[in-house]
Amino acid sequence: MKAKPWTKAERRALDFAFSSLLRRAEKITVKRLGERVAQLKDGESIVLEREGNLAEEARKIRNGLYGIKACILVRCMVKVVDGKIVITRVGTWPTLGAF
């Protein structure tokens, strides 16, 4: 028995579900990375080896870290060095006191 081909709506639904799973997995990965960055001391770094467009990956990581509670007060630098993504903790942002 031959399998029936996917309809356009079914393909679109599968694409959406798959991309949703990938986004969720990416968010979990960035959250774990954010927790690791928050535990670093000033000047320490994490080096990641990724494939593909490293500038795009670094941008995604940088944007993801900005939205994580663990990294709110952490100043970090994300850049591409020698084909690797380097995340360096630079310091902490000063906390605002009450007026």
DSSP file (Angstrom, degrees, kcal/mol; ACC not computed):
  #  RESIDUE AA STRUCTURE BP1 BP2  ACC     N-H-->O    O-->H-N    N-H-->O    O-->H-N    TCO  KAPPA ALPHA  PHI   PSI    X-CA   Y-CA   Z-CA
    1    1 A M              0   0    0      0, 0.0     2,-0.3     0, 0.0     0, 0.0   0.000 360.0 360.0 360.0 132.9    0.0    0.0    0.0
    2    2 A K        -     0   0    0      1,-0.1     2,-0.2     0, 0.0     0, 0.0  -0.628 360.0-113.7 -87.9 140.0    1.4    3.4   -1.0
    3    3 A A        -     0   0    0     -2,-0.3    -1,-0.1     1,-0.1     0, 0.0  -0.472  29.4-116.8 -73.9 141.7    1.5    6.2    1.5
    4    4 A K        -     0   0    0     -2,-0.2    -1,-0.1     1,-0.1     3,-0.1  -0.594  34.1-112.3 -76.3 134.5   -0.7    9.2    0.8
    5    5 A P        -     0   0    0      0, 0.0     2,-0.1     0, 0.0    -1,-0.1  -0.315  36.3 -98.5 -67.5 152.8    1.3   12.4    0.2
    6    6 A W        -     0   0    0      1,-0.1     2,-0.1     4,-0.1     0, 0.0  -0.415  34.4-126.8 -69.4 141.4    1.0   15.2    2.8
    7    7 A T     >  -     0   0    0     -2,-0.1     4,-2.4     1,-0.1     5,-0.2  -0.421  26.8-106.8 -79.9 166.1   -1.4   18.0    2.0
    8    8 A K  H  > S+     0   0    0      1,-0.2     4,-2.2     2,-0.2     5,-0.2   0.894 121.1  50.1 -61.8 -40.5   -0.1   21.6    2.1
    9    9 A A  H  > S+     0   0    0      2,-0.2     4,-2.3     1,-0.2    -1,-0.2   0.889 110.4  49.9 -65.9 -39.6   -1.9   22.3    5.4
   10   10 A E  H  > S+     0   0    0      2,-0.2     4,-2.4     1,-0.2    -2,-0.2   0.909 111.1  48.9 -66.0 -41.8   -0.5   19.1    7.0
   11   11 A R  H  X S+     0   0    0     -4,-2.4     4,-2.6     2,-0.2    -2,-0.2   0.907 111.4  49.8 -63.1 -41.5    3.1   20.1    5.9
   12   12 A R  H  X S+     0   0    0     -4,-2.2     4,-2.3     2,-0.2    -2,-0.2   0.902 111.1  49.3 -63.5 -42.0    2.6   23.6    7.3
   13   13 A A  H  X S+     0   0    0     -4,-2.3     4,-2.4     2,-0.2    -2,-0.2   0.903 112.4  47.8 -65.1 -41.5    1.4   22.2   10.6
   14   14 A L  H  X S+     0   0    0     -4,-2.4     4,-2.7     2,-0.2     5,-0.2   0.909 111.2  50.9 -65.5 -42.1    4.3   19.8   10.9
   15   15 A D  H  X S+     0   0    0     -4,-2.6     4,-2.5     2,-0.2     5,-0.2   0.911 111.7  47.9 -61.0 -42.5    6.8   22.6   10.0
   16   16 A F  H  X S+     0   0    0     -4,-2.3     4,-2.2     2,-0.2    -2,-0.2   0.921 112.8  47.8 -64.8 -44.3    5.3   24.8   12.7
   17   17 A A  H  X S+     0   0    0     -4,-2.4     4,-2.0     2,-0.2    -2,-0.2   0.913 113.9  47.1 -63.8 -43.0    5.3   22.0   15.3
   18   18 A F  H  X S+     0   0    0     -4,-2.7     4,-2.2     2,-0.2    -2,-0.2   0.918 113.2  47.3 -66.7 -43.8    9.0   21.1   14.5
   19   19 A S  H  X S+     0   0    0     -4,-2.5     4,-2.4     1,-0.2    -1,-0.2   0.861 110.0  54.6 -66.8 -33.6   10.1   24.8   14.6
   20   20 A S  H  X S+     0   0    0     -4,-2.2     4,-2.2    -5,-0.2    -1,-0.2   0.907 108.5  48.4 -64.0 -41.8    8.3   25.3   17.9
   21   21 A L  H  X S+     0   0    0     -4,-2.0     4,-2.4     2,-0.2    -2,-0.2   0.900 111.5  50.0 -64.1 -41.1   10.2   22.3   19.4
   22   22 A L  H  X S+     0   0    0     -4,-2.2     4,-2.4     2,-0.2    -2,-0.2   0.910 110.5  49.3 -64.9 -41.9   13.5   23.7   18.1
   23   23 A R  H  X S+     0   0    0     -4,-2.4     4,-2.3     2,-0.2    -2,-0.2   0.912 111.5  49.6 -63.2 -41.7   12.8   27.1   19.6
   24   24 A R  H  X S+     0   0    0     -4,-2.2     4,-2.1     2,-0.2    -2,-0.2   0.920 112.0  47.5 -63.7 -43.8   11.9   25.6   22.9
   25   25 A A  H  X S+     0   0    0     -4,-2.4     4,-2.2     1,-0.2    -1,-0.2   0.887 111.5  51.7 -64.1 -38.3   15.0   23.5   23.0
   26   26 A E  H  X S+     0   0    0     -4,-2.4     4,-2.5     2,-0.2    -2,-0.2   0.895 108.7  50.4 -65.3 -40.2   17.1   26.6   22.0
   27   27 A K  H  X S+     0   0    0     -4,-2.3     4,-2.4     2,-0.2    -2,-0.2   0.903 110.4  49.4 -64.3 -41.4   15.5   28.5   24.9
   28   28 A I  H  X S+     0   0    0     -4,-2.1     4,-2.2     2,-0.2    -2,-0.2   0.908 111.5  49.8 -64.0 -41.5   16.3   25.8   27.4
   29   29 A T  H  X S+     0   0    0     -4,-2.2     4,-2.2     1,-0.2    -2,-0.2   0.922 112.1  46.7 -63.4 -44.8   19.9   25.7   26.1
   30   30 A V  H  X S+     0   0    0     -4,-2.5     4,-2.6     2,-0.2    -1,-0.2   0.870 110.2  54.2 -66.4 -36.1   20.3   29.4   26.4
   31   31 A K  H  X S+     0   0    0     -4,-2.4     4,-2.0     2,-0.2    -2,-0.2   0.929 109.9  46.2 -63.6 -44.4   18.8   29.4   29.9
   32   32 A R  H  X S+     0   0    0     -4,-2.2     4,-1.8     1,-0.2    -2,-0.2   0.902 112.7  50.9 -63.3 -40.3   21.3   26.7   31.0
   33   33 A L  H  X S+     0   0    0     -4,-2.2     4,-2.4     1,-0.2    -2,-0.2   0.894 107.5  53.7 -63.3 -40.1   24.1   28.8   29.4
   34   34 A G  H  X S+     0   0    0     -4,-2.6     4,-2.3     1,-0.2    -1,-0.2   0.879 106.3  51.8 -61.7 -39.2   22.9   31.9   31.3
   35   35 A E  H  X S+     0   0    0     -4,-2.0     4,-1.0     2,-0.2    -1,-0.2   0.881 110.2  49.2 -65.5 -37.3   23.1   30.0   34.6
   36   36 A R  H  X S+     0   0    0     -4,-1.8     4,-0.6     2,-0.2     3,-0.3   0.902 111.0  49.7 -66.8 -40.9   26.7   29.1   33.8
   37   37 A V  H >< S+     0   0    0     -4,-2.4     3,-1.1     1,-0.2    -2,-0.2   0.895 106.8  55.5 -64.7 -40.1   27.5   32.7   32.8
   38   38 A A  H 3< S+     0   0    0     -4,-2.3    -1,-0.2     1,-0.2    -2,-0.2   0.789 106.3  52.0 -64.1 -27.1   26.0   33.9   36.1
   39   39 A Q  H 3< S+     0   0    0     -4,-1.0    -1,-0.2    -3,-0.3    -2,-0.2   0.574  89.0 104.1 -86.3  -9.8   28.3   31.6   38.1
   40   40 A L  S << S-     0   0    0     -3,-1.1     2,-0.2    -4,-0.6     3,-0.1  -0.322  70.6-124.8 -68.9 153.9   31.5   32.8   36.4
   41   41 A K    >   -     0   0    0      1,-0.1     3,-2.0     4,-0.1    48,-0.3  -0.574  47.7 -73.3 -88.4 161.9   33.9   35.2   38.1
   42   42 A D  T 3  S+     0   0    0      1,-0.3    48,-0.2    -2,-0.2    -1,-0.1  -0.345 121.9  17.8 -58.0 131.0   34.8   38.5   36.5
   43   43 A G  T 3  S+     0   0    0     46,-3.3    -1,-0.3     1,-0.3     2,-0.1   0.202  94.9 123.1  92.0 -14.8   37.2   37.8   33.5
   44   44 A E    <   -     0   0    0     -3,-2.0    45,-2.3    45,-0.1    -1,-0.3  -0.451  44.7-156.5 -78.6 155.0   36.4   34.1   33.2
   45   45 A S  E     -A   88   0A   0     43,-0.2     2,-0.4    -2,-0.1    43,-0.2  -0.900  18.3-145.6-133.2 158.2   35.1   32.8   29.8
   46   46 A I  E     -A   87   0A   0     41,-2.5    41,-2.9    -2,-0.3     2,-0.5  -0.993  19.7-153.5-118.9 131.3   33.1   30.0   28.3
   47   47 A V  E     -A   86   0A   0     -2,-0.4     2,-0.4    39,-0.2    39,-0.2  -0.928  10.2-168.8-110.8 126.6   34.2   28.9   24.8
   48   48 A L  E     -A   85   0A   0     37,-3.3    37,-2.6    -2,-0.5     2,-0.7  -0.928  12.9-151.4-115.4 136.7   31.6   27.3   22.5
   49   49 A E        +     0   0    0     -2,-0.4     2,-0.3    35,-0.2    35,-0.1  -0.929  29.2 167.8-106.3 113.2   32.3   25.5   19.3
   50   50 A R        -     0   0    0     -2,-0.7     2,-0.3    33,-0.3     4,-0.1  -0.805  26.8-133.0-121.0 161.8   29.4   25.8   16.9
   51   51 A E        +     0   0    0     -2,-0.3     2,-0.2     2,-0.1     6,-0.0  -0.766  66.3  29.1-109.5 160.6   28.8   25.1   13.2
   52   52 A G  S    S-     0   0    0     -2,-0.3     2,-0.9     4,-0.0     3,-0.1  -0.625 114.6  -1.6  95.7-154.6   27.2   27.3   10.7
   53   53 A N     >  -     0   0    0     -2,-0.2     4,-2.2     1,-0.2     5,-0.2  -0.642  61.5-168.5 -77.8 104.2   27.1   31.1   10.7
   54   54 A L  H  > S+     0   0    0     -2,-0.9     4,-2.8     1,-0.2     5,-0.2   0.848  83.7  55.5 -67.6 -34.7   29.0   32.0   13.9
   55   55 A A  H  > S+     0   0    0      2,-0.2     4,-2.0     1,-0.2    -1,-0.2   0.911 110.3  46.3 -63.9 -40.7   28.0   35.7   13.8
   56   56 A E  H  > S+     0   0    0      2,-0.2     4,-2.2     1,-0.2    -2,-0.2   0.904 113.2  49.1 -67.4 -41.8   24.3   34.7   13.7
   57   57 A E  H  X S+     0   0    0     -4,-2.2     4,-2.3     2,-0.2    -2,-0.2   0.907 110.7  50.4 -63.8 -42.0   24.8   32.1   16.5
   58   58 A A  H  X S+     0   0    0     -4,-2.8     4,-2.8     1,-0.2    -1,-0.2   0.892 109.7  51.3 -63.5 -39.1   26.6   34.7   18.7
   59   59 A R  H  X S+     0   0    0     -4,-2.0     4,-2.7     2,-0.2     5,-0.2   0.916 110.0  49.0 -63.7 -43.4   23.7   37.2   18.1
   60   60 A K  H  X S+     0   0    0     -4,-2.2     4,-2.2     2,-0.2    -2,-0.2   0.907 113.3  47.0 -62.8 -41.8   21.1   34.6   19.1
   61   61 A I  H  X S+     0   0    0     -4,-2.3     4,-2.5     2,-0.2    -2,-0.2   0.936 112.5  49.3 -65.8 -46.3   23.1   33.8   22.3
   62   62 A R  H  X S+     0   0    0     -4,-2.8     4,-1.5     1,-0.2    -2,-0.2   0.933 114.0  45.2 -59.2 -47.6   23.6   37.4   23.2
   63   63 A N  H  X S+     0   0    0     -4,-2.7     4,-0.6     1,-0.2    -1,-0.2   0.869 113.1  51.3 -65.0 -36.5   19.9   38.2   22.7
   64   64 A G  H >< S+     0   0    0     -4,-2.2     3,-0.7    -5,-0.2    -2,-0.2   0.881 107.2  52.7 -67.7 -38.3   18.9   35.1   24.6
   65   65 A L  H >< S+     0   0    0     -4,-2.5     3,-1.4     1,-0.2     6,-0.2   0.842 101.1  61.3 -67.3 -32.7   21.2   36.0   27.6
   66   66 A Y  H 3< S+     0   0    0     -4,-1.5    -1,-0.2     1,-0.3    -2,-0.2   0.763 103.1  51.7 -65.6 -23.4   19.7   39.4   27.9
   67   67 A G  T << S+     0   0    0     -3,-0.7     2,-0.4    -4,-0.6    -1,-0.3   0.342  88.0  99.0 -96.1   7.6   16.3   37.9   28.6
   68   68 A I    X   -     0   0    0     -3,-1.4     3,-1.1    -4,-0.1     4,-0.2  -0.802  67.1-141.4-101.7 134.8   17.3   35.6   31.4
   69   69 A K  G >  S+     0   0    0     -2,-0.4     3,-1.5     1,-0.3     4,-0.4   0.867 101.3  59.8 -59.2 -38.5   16.7   36.5   35.1
   70   70 A A  G 3  S+     0   0    0      1,-0.3    -1,-0.3     2,-0.1     3,-0.2   0.759 109.3  44.3 -63.6 -23.2   20.1   35.0   36.1
   71   71 A C  G X  S+     0   0    0     -3,-1.1     3,-0.6    -6,-0.2    -1,-0.3   0.267  79.8 103.6-105.8  10.8   21.9   37.4   33.8
   72   72 A I  T <  S+     0   0    0     -3,-1.5    -1,-0.2     1,-0.2    -2,-0.1   0.921  93.5  31.0 -60.9 -44.6   20.1   40.6   34.6
   73   73 A L  T 3  S+     0   0    0     -4,-0.4    20,-2.4    -3,-0.2     2,-0.5   0.374 101.9  98.2 -95.8   4.5   22.9   42.0   36.7
   74   74 A V  E <   -B   92   0A   0     -3,-0.6     2,-0.6    18,-0.2    18,-0.3  -0.817  60.3-151.9 -98.7 127.9   25.7   40.3   34.8
   75   75 A R  E     +B   91   0A   0     16,-3.1    15,-2.9    -2,-0.5    16,-1.6  -0.872  28.0 169.9 -94.3 121.9   27.7   42.2   32.2
   76   76 A C  E     -B   89   0A   0     -2,-0.6     2,-0.5    13,-0.3    13,-0.2  -0.945  28.5-140.7-134.9 157.2   29.0   39.8   29.6
   77   77 A M  E     -B   88   0A   0     11,-2.8    11,-2.7    -2,-0.3     2,-0.5  -0.959  12.2-166.8-116.8 129.2   30.7   40.0   26.2
   78   78 A V  E     +B   87   0A   0     -2,-0.5     2,-0.3     9,-0.2     9,-0.2  -0.971  25.1 148.1-118.4 118.9   29.8   37.6   23.4
   79   79 A K  E     -B   86   0A   0      7,-2.3     7,-3.3    -2,-0.5     2,-0.5  -0.966  46.6-110.4-147.6 163.7   32.1   37.5   20.4
   80   80 A V  E     +B   85   0A   0     -2,-0.3     2,-0.4     5,-0.2     5,-0.2  -0.853  35.7 175.2 -98.8 124.0   33.6   35.3   17.7
   81   81 A V  E >   -B   84   0A   0      3,-3.0     3,-1.4    -2,-0.5    -2,-0.0  -0.984  66.6 -20.6-132.8 121.0   37.3   34.5   18.1
   82   82 A D  T 3  S-     0   0    0     -2,-0.4    -1,-0.1     1,-0.3     3,-0.1   0.863 127.6 -48.2  51.9  43.7   39.2   32.1   15.9
   83   83 A G  T 3  S+     0   0    0      1,-0.2   -33,-0.3   -34,-0.0     2,-0.3   0.644 121.5  99.1  75.7  15.0   36.1   30.3   14.7
   84   84 A K  E <  S- B   0  81A   0     -3,-1.4    -3,-3.0   -35,-0.1     2,-0.6  -0.941  73.4-120.5-130.6 154.0   34.7   29.9   18.3
   85   85 A I  E     -AB  48  80A   0    -37,-2.6   -37,-3.3    -2,-0.3     2,-0.5  -0.849  28.9-163.9 -95.8 124.1   32.1   31.8   20.3
   86   86 A V  E     -AB  47  79A   0     -7,-3.3    -7,-2.3    -2,-0.6     2,-0.6  -0.937   7.4-167.2-113.9 125.1   33.6   33.2   23.5
   87   87 A I  E     -AB  46  78A   0    -41,-2.9   -41,-2.5    -2,-0.5     2,-0.5  -0.954  12.9-174.9-111.8 116.3   31.4   34.5   26.3
   88   88 A T  E     -AB  45  77A   0    -11,-2.7   -11,-2.8    -2,-0.6     2,-0.6  -0.935  24.0-132.9-116.6 130.9   33.3   36.5   28.9
   89   89 A R  E     + B   0  76A   0    -45,-2.3   -46,-3.3    -2,-0.5   -13,-0.3  -0.729  24.4 179.4 -81.0 122.6   31.9   37.9   32.1
   90   90 A V  E     -     0   0A   0    -15,-2.9     2,-0.3    -2,-0.6   -14,-0.2   0.789  51.3 -72.3 -95.1 -33.9   33.0   41.5   32.3
   91   91 A G  E     - B   0  75A   0    -16,-1.6   -16,-3.1   -49,-0.1     2,-0.4  -0.970  54.0 -69.3 169.4-159.0   31.4   42.5   35.6
   92   92 A T  E     - B   0  74A   0     -2,-0.3   -18,-0.2   -18,-0.3   -19,-0.1  -0.946  37.8-115.8-126.8 150.4   28.1   43.2   37.2
   93   93 A W        -     0   0    0    -20,-2.4     2,-0.1    -2,-0.4   -18,-0.0  -0.619  41.2-106.6 -78.1 140.6   25.7   46.1   36.8
   94   94 A P        -     0   0    0      0, 0.0     2,-0.2     0, 0.0    -1,-0.1  -0.421  34.0-118.7 -67.2 143.4   25.3   48.2   39.9
   95   95 A T        -     0   0    0     -2,-0.1     2,-0.4     1,-0.1    -3,-0.0  -0.586  25.3-118.0 -82.0 145.4   22.0   47.7   41.7
   96   96 A L        -     0   0    0     -2,-0.2     2,-0.1     1,-0.0     3,-0.1  -0.676  26.9-144.7 -84.4 133.5   19.7   50.7   42.0
   97   97 A G        -     0   0    0     -2,-0.4     2,-0.1     1,-0.1    -1,-0.0  -0.393  30.3 -83.9 -89.5 172.1   18.9   51.9   45.5
   98   98 A A              0   0    0      1,-0.1    -1,-0.1    -2,-0.1     0, 0.0  -0.469 360.0 360.0 -74.6 147.8   15.7   53.3   46.7
   99   99 A F              0   0    0     -2,-0.1    -1,-0.1    -3,-0.1    -2,-0.0   0.454 360.0 360.0 -84.0 360.0   15.1   57.0   46.2
